Amino acid sequence: MEEGNVKEALKKCAVGFGTSEVVEEYAVEDGELKLVKRKVTRRDIPPDIKAVRMLLDGDDVSAMSDEQLESERQRLLKCLKEEGDD
């Protein structure tokens, strides 16, 4: 995985994301496989505080309180949203 891809994946984890899982069931009808059932499940993955910590790049996060980390997460979310709007 390239460095840029890792950073993008880390940003995605830091802000949370949605994903879909598709399960399809097939049966043989008249000698052919036919789709008989398709289920799509949507899941929302919440933001990950560990990913936020990693994005802080060298800042000493071990001394930060949960409130400070949450504040920094909100700041990063705002920056990432603004970056995505460009």
C-alpha positions as CSV (number, residue, x, y, z in Angstrom):
1,M,0.0,0.0,0.0
2,E,1.4,3.4,-1.0
3,E,1.9,6.1,1.6
4,G,-0.8,8.3,0.2
5,N,-3.3,5.4,0.4
6,V,-2.4,4.8,4.0
7,K,-2.9,8.4,4.9
8,E,-6.2,8.5,3.1
9,A,-7.3,5.3,4.9
10,L,-6.2,6.8,8.2
11,K,-8.2,10.0,7.5
12,K,-11.2,7.8,6.6
13,C,-10.9,6.0,10.0
14,A,-10.5,9.3,11.9
15,V,-13.7,10.8,10.6
16,G,-15.8,7.6,10.3
17,F,-17.4,6.2,7.2
18,G,-20.2,4.2,5.8
19,T,-20.0,0.8,4.1
20,S,-22.3,-1.7,2.4
21,E,-22.1,-5.4,2.5
22,V,-23.8,-7.4,-0.3
23,V,-24.9,-11.0,0.1
24,E,-26.3,-12.8,-2.9
25,E,-27.9,-16.2,-3.0
26,Y,-28.1,-18.1,-6.3
27,A,-30.1,-21.2,-7.3
28,V,-30.0,-23.4,-10.4
29,E,-33.2,-23.0,-12.5
30,D,-33.5,-24.6,-15.9
31,G,-29.8,-25.4,-15.9
32,E,-28.8,-21.8,-15.3
33,L,-27.7,-20.0,-12.1
34,K,-30.2,-17.3,-11.2
35,L,-30.1,-14.7,-8.5
36,V,-32.9,-15.5,-6.0
37,K,-32.0,-13.3,-3.1
38,R,-29.9,-10.2,-2.6
39,K,-29.4,-8.5,0.7
40,V,-27.6,-5.2,1.1
41,T,-26.6,-4.2,4.6
42,R,-25.4,-0.6,5.3
43,R,-23.1,-0.1,8.3
44,D,-21.8,3.2,9.7
45,I,-18.3,2.9,11.1
46,P,-17.8,5.5,13.9
47,P,-14.7,7.8,14.1
48,D,-11.7,6.1,15.6
49,I,-9.8,8.1,18.3
50,K,-6.6,6.1,17.6
51,A,-6.6,7.3,14.0
52,V,-7.1,10.9,15.2
53,R,-4.1,10.4,17.5
54,M,-2.0,9.1,14.6
55,L,-2.9,12.1,12.4
56,L,-1.6,14.5,15.1
57,D,1.9,13.5,13.8
58,G,4.3,13.7,16.7
59,D,2.3,15.9,19.0
60,D,2.4,14.5,22.5
61,V,-1.1,13.0,22.7
62,S,-0.4,10.8,25.7
63,A,-0.7,13.9,28.0
64,M,-3.9,15.0,26.4
65,S,-7.2,14.5,28.2
66,D,-10.2,12.9,26.5
67,E,-11.8,16.3,26.2
68,Q,-8.6,17.7,24.5
69,L,-8.5,14.7,22.2
70,E,-12.2,15.2,21.3
71,S,-11.6,18.9,20.6
72,E,-8.6,18.0,18.4
73,R,-10.7,15.4,16.6
74,Q,-13.4,18.0,15.9
75,R,-10.7,20.4,14.6
76,L,-9.3,17.7,12.3
77,L,-12.8,16.8,11.1
78,K,-13.4,20.4,10.1
79,C,-10.0,20.6,8.3
80,L,-10.7,17.3,6.5
81,K,-14.1,18.5,5.5
82,E,-12.7,21.8,4.2
83,E,-10.0,19.8,2.3
84,G,-12.6,17.6,0.8
85,D,-14.7,20.6,-0.4
86,D,-11.7,21.8,-2.5
